[in-house]
Amino acid sequence: MIPSAADEFALRRWAAHGYETDPALLGDTGFWTQLDERDLTDVEQPVLPDGFRFRTADEAGPKAAVQAHLDAWAPSTYTAGGTRASDR
């Protein structure tokens, strides 16, 4: 999927990563998605209950990160081998 023609930010990000768009697909009748962006400065800092802590995917490891993804987004074809080049 590609961003719409109105999503200039997403199109710039795509171009920065070497992607090119098909102008015929960018209009209202094309096949596109929308990139939503939110500044998180107005979001309250989360507070965890005693005994819990936040961990990054690197700290938890690829298998735990994949399991968290699968728990949240099942069904999914996401795998531990697809998370990092060093795991392939």
C-alpha positions, 0 to 999 in steps of 0.5 A: 500500500502507498500513502495518498497524494495528500500525505506529503510527510509520508511521501517524503519519508518514502522517498528518503528510503528510496521508494517511488510512487505511482502517480496513478495510484495516489488519487482518491480512486487509487490504492493507498493508506494514510499515515497518522502522526501524533506528537506525544508531548501531551500524553501522560507518562504511563505508570506501571504497578509495583513489580512491573517495568517497561522493557524494549524489544532488544531487552526482551529478545526477538521471541518475546517481541514477536509473541507480544506482536502476535498477542496484539495483532493475531492472526499474523505471519510475523516471525522472530526470523523477520525481526532482525537481519542477524536472526535470519 
